[in-house]
Amino acid sequence: MRLRILGCSGGIGGRHLRTTSMLLDHDVLIDAGTGVMDLSIAELAAIDHVFLTHTHLDHIAALPLMVDTVGEMRSTPLTVHASEAALTILRHHIFNWSVWPDFSEIPSPENPALRFQSFEPGQVRDLGQGRRISPLPADHTVPAVGYLLDSGRGSLAFSGDTGGCAAFWEVLNARTDLKALIIECAFSNREKRLSELSRHLCPSSLMSELQQFAHVDHCDIYITHLKPGQIELTMGEIETCLGDFRPRMLQNNLVIEF
């Protein structure tokens, strides 16, 4: 598997700040934040699946525009995978004919541009060619998951947006093939209370979480979802708190192969 980072910021601004979105090989999106908007129309049309961690705007902003842009260019619907709770939010609050047309009915209910496919916790979705994706536990202010991406030769875990979540580590600690972990750290330590209220991580809570991770010594760790304006401060605090773990800041256009 080849994972290309399209966006990994907790906000927008300038040419380099794009919100969460990752392109798996050429045909699968993990989240659909503003980073998707840098893809060409041909690249957008090649995407068959979108796996959403949750429905906050920074993770879905490009999805309505994407399906509108390339829907007529595709012979099959774009499939959006998420928990049933997240799909209900999308139907009621985005694809509701008031905010955006319901593309699960366009151009017709029998031949739509978009279809929704829910999954249960722990369910594995087989995408062919040995590629498997399954949801991971997360604890956020709305229904949320992380994802485990399994190539058959190795795996990568993505936390999505989450606060402390012991169940997340229980799943990862049972793996023997984990190559990389992408984990959020949205706030600096000076905003620890806000991170707790919004169920995100800050450097001190991230350290507490990683102490539960059995594979921390032989897994590449990448930090995502840093807030603009606090990137240097937060990464400095992460280096102080987690220096022994040697985490790296996730960057746009980074490619991770596993």
C-alpha positions as CSV (number, residue, x, y, z in Angstrom):
1,M,0.0,0.0,0.0
2,R,1.1,3.5,-0.7
3,L,-0.4,6.3,1.5
4,R,0.0,9.9,0.2
5,I,-0.7,12.7,2.7
6,L,-2.9,15.3,1.0
7,G,-3.7,17.3,4.2
8,C,-2.8,16.9,7.9
9,S,-3.4,20.3,9.5
10,G,-5.9,21.3,12.1
11,G,-6.8,24.3,10.1
12,I,-6.3,26.3,6.9
13,G,-4.1,29.2,5.7
14,G,-1.6,29.7,3.0
15,R,-0.5,27.1,0.5
16,H,0.7,24.4,2.9
17,L,-2.1,24.1,5.4
18,R,-4.7,21.5,4.3
19,T,-7.1,19.6,6.5
20,T,-7.1,15.9,7.0
21,S,-7.1,13.7,3.8
22,M,-5.0,10.9,2.7
23,L,-4.9,9.1,-0.7
24,L,-4.4,5.3,-0.4
25,D,-2.9,4.0,-3.7
26,H,-4.9,5.8,-6.3
27,D,-8.5,4.9,-5.6
28,V,-9.2,5.2,-1.8
29,L,-9.5,8.3,0.4
30,I,-9.1,8.3,4.1
31,D,-11.1,11.4,5.1
32,A,-12.0,14.2,2.7
33,G,-10.7,17.4,4.1
34,T,-9.4,20.4,2.1
35,G,-6.3,18.5,0.9
36,V,-8.5,16.7,-1.6
37,M,-9.0,19.9,-3.4
38,D,-5.4,19.9,-4.7
39,L,-6.0,16.7,-6.7
40,S,-6.7,16.9,-10.4
41,I,-10.1,16.1,-11.9
42,A,-8.6,12.9,-13.3
43,E,-7.3,11.9,-9.9
44,L,-10.6,12.7,-8.3
45,A,-12.5,10.6,-10.8
46,A,-10.3,7.6,-10.1
47,I,-11.3,7.5,-6.4
48,D,-13.8,4.7,-5.7
49,H,-14.0,4.7,-1.9
50,V,-13.9,7.3,0.8
51,F,-13.5,6.1,4.4
52,L,-14.5,8.8,6.9
53,T,-13.3,8.9,10.5
54,H,-16.1,11.3,11.5
55,T,-18.3,14.1,10.2
56,H,-16.6,17.3,11.4
57,L,-16.1,19.7,8.6
58,D,-12.3,19.6,8.5
59,H,-12.6,15.9,7.6
60,I,-15.5,16.1,5.0
61,A,-15.2,19.6,3.5
62,A,-14.2,18.3,0.0
63,L,-16.7,15.4,-0.2
64,P,-19.8,17.3,-1.5
65,L,-17.8,19.2,-4.0
66,M,-15.9,16.1,-5.1
67,V,-19.0,14.0,-5.9
68,D,-20.6,17.0,-7.7
69,T,-17.4,17.5,-9.8
70,V,-16.8,13.9,-11.0
71,G,-20.1,12.1,-10.5
72,E,-21.0,12.3,-14.2
73,M,-17.6,11.1,-15.2
74,R,-17.9,7.8,-13.3
75,S,-19.7,4.6,-14.3
76,T,-20.1,3.4,-10.7
77,P,-21.1,5.3,-7.6
78,L,-18.5,6.8,-5.2
79,T,-18.8,4.7,-2.0
80,V,-18.6,6.5,1.3
81,H,-17.8,4.1,4.2
82,A,-18.4,5.2,7.8
83,S,-20.3,4.2,10.9
84,E,-24.1,4.2,10.6
85,A,-24.2,7.1,13.1
86,A,-21.8,9.1,10.9
87,L,-23.7,8.3,7.8
88,T,-26.9,9.5,9.4
89,I,-25.3,12.8,10.2
90,L,-24.2,13.1,6.5
91,R,-27.7,12.4,5.3
92,H,-29.5,14.7,7.6
93,H,-27.1,17.7,7.7
94,I,-25.1,17.7,4.4
95,F,-26.7,15.7,1.6
96,N,-30.2,16.9,2.6
97,W,-31.1,19.1,-0.4
98,S,-30.8,22.2,1.8
99,V,-27.0,22.3,2.3
100,W,-26.2,20.1,-0.7
101,P,-28.2,17.9,-3.1
102,D,-28.6,14.2,-2.1
103,F,-26.3,12.6,-4.6
104,S,-27.5,9.2,-3.5
105,E,-30.6,10.0,-5.6
106,I,-28.8,11.8,-8.5
107,P,-29.1,11.2,-11.4
108,S,-31.5,8.6,-10.2
109,P,-32.0,6.4,-7.1
110,E,-31.2,3.3,-9.3
111,N,-28.0,4.9,-10.7
112,P,-26.7,7.3,-8.1
113,A,-23.4,9.2,-8.1
114,L,-22.9,8.4,-4.4
115,R,-23.7,5.5,-2.1
116,F,-23.3,5.0,1.6
117,Q,-22.0,1.8,3.2
118,S,-21.9,1.4,6.9
119,F,-19.8,-0.9,9.0
120,E,-19.8,-2.4,12.4
121,P,-16.9,-2.1,15.0
122,G,-14.2,-4.6,14.1
123,Q,-15.6,-5.3,10.7
124,V,-12.9,-5.7,8.0
125,R,-13.5,-4.3,4.5
126,D,-11.7,-6.1,1.7
127,L,-10.8,-3.8,-1.2
128,G,-9.0,-6.5,-3.3
129,Q,-5.4,-7.0,-4.1
130,G,-4.7,-8.0,-0.5
131,R,-5.8,-4.6,0.8
132,R,-8.0,-4.5,4.0
133,I,-9.3,-1.6,6.0
134,S,-11.0,-1.9,9.4
135,P,-12.2,0.7,11.9
136,L,-10.4,1.3,15.2
137,P,-11.9,2.6,18.5
138,A,-11.8,6.4,19.1
139,D,-13.3,8.8,21.6
140,H,-14.4,12.1,20.2
141,T,-17.3,14.5,20.6
142,V,-19.2,12.9,17.7
143,P,-19.3,9.3,16.6
144,A,-15.8,8.6,15.4
145,V,-13.3,5.9,14.5
146,G,-9.7,5.5,13.5
147,Y,-8.5,3.1,10.8
148,L,-6.2,0.2,10.4
149,L,-4.8,-0.2,6.9
150,D,-3.5,-3.7,6.2
151,S,-1.5,-4.4,3.0
152,G,-1.0,-8.1,3.8
153,R,2.7,-7.3,4.3
154,G,2.4,-4.7,7.0
155,S,-0.1,-2.4,8.5
156,L,-0.6,1.3,9.4
157,A,-2.8,2.8,12.1
158,F,-4.5,6.2,12.0
159,S,-6.1,7.5,15.2
160,G,-8.5,10.0,13.6
161,D,-9.6,12.7,16.0
162,T,-9.6,11.3,19.5
163,G,-8.9,11.8,23.2
164,G,-7.6,9.1,25.4
165,C,-8.8,5.7,24.3
166,A,-7.6,2.5,25.9
167,A,-9.5,0.4,23.4
168,F,-7.5,1.8,20.6
169,W,-4.2,0.6,22.1
170,E,-5.7,-2.8,22.9
171,V,-6.3,-3.4,19.2
172,L,-2.9,-2.1,18.1
173,N,-1.0,-4.0,20.8
174,A,-2.4,-7.3,19.4
175,R,-0.8,-6.6,16.0
176,T,2.5,-8.0,15.0
177,D,2.9,-6.2,11.7
178,L,2.4,-2.6,12.5
179,K,4.8,-0.3,10.6
180,A,3.5,3.2,11.3
181,L,1.2,5.1,13.5
182,I,-0.4,8.4,12.6
183,I,-1.8,10.0,15.7
184,E,-3.3,13.4,16.4
185,C,-2.1,16.1,18.8
186,A,-4.4,19.1,18.2
187,F,-3.5,21.4,21.0
188,S,-0.5,22.6,23.0
189,N,-0.2,21.9,26.7
190,R,-1.3,25.4,27.6
191,E,-4.7,24.4,26.2
192,K,-4.9,21.0,27.9
193,R,-8.3,21.8,29.4
194,L,-9.7,22.7,25.9
195,S,-8.2,19.5,24.5
196,E,-10.0,17.5,27.2
197,L,-13.3,19.2,26.5
198,S,-13.1,18.7,22.8
199,R,-11.6,15.2,23.1
200,H,-8.4,15.8,21.4
201,L,-4.8,15.2,22.6
202,C,-2.1,17.6,23.7
203,P,1.6,16.6,24.2
204,S,1.2,15.6,27.9
205,S,-1.9,13.4,27.2
206,L,-0.2,12.0,24.0
207,M,2.7,10.9,26.2
208,S,0.2,9.1,28.5
209,E,-1.4,7.4,25.5
210,L,1.9,6.3,24.0
211,Q,2.9,4.7,27.2
212,Q,0.2,2.2,26.6
213,F,1.6,1.3,23.2
214,A,3.5,-2.0,23.1
215,H,5.2,-1.3,19.8
216,V,6.4,2.2,20.4
217,D,10.1,1.3,20.0
218,H,9.8,-0.2,16.5
219,C,7.0,1.7,14.9
220,D,7.3,5.0,13.0
221,I,5.1,7.6,14.7
222,Y,3.8,10.7,12.9
223,I,2.0,13.6,14.5
224,T,-1.1,15.1,12.7
225,H,-3.8,17.7,13.2
226,L,-1.6,20.4,14.7
227,K,-3.4,23.8,15.0
228,P,-2.0,26.6,12.8
229,G,-0.2,29.2,14.9
230,Q,0.8,26.6,17.5
231,I,2.8,24.2,15.4
232,E,6.3,25.1,16.7
233,L,5.1,25.4,20.3
234,T,3.3,22.1,20.2
235,M,6.1,20.2,18.4
236,G,8.6,21.7,20.9
237,E,6.4,20.4,23.8
238,I,6.1,17.0,22.0
239,E,9.9,16.8,21.7
240,T,10.3,17.6,25.4
241,C,7.6,15.1,26.5
242,L,8.2,12.4,24.0
243,G,11.8,12.7,22.9
244,D,12.6,9.1,23.5
245,F,9.8,8.1,21.2
246,R,11.2,10.3,18.3
247,P,7.8,11.2,16.7
248,R,7.8,13.2,13.5
249,M,5.4,15.8,12.3
250,L,3.3,14.6,9.4
251,Q,3.8,16.6,6.2
252,N,1.8,17.2,3.1
253,N,2.9,15.0,0.1
254,L,4.7,12.6,2.4
255,V,4.3,9.0,1.0
256,I,4.3,6.1,3.4
257,E,4.7,2.6,1.9
258,F,3.9,-0.5,3.9
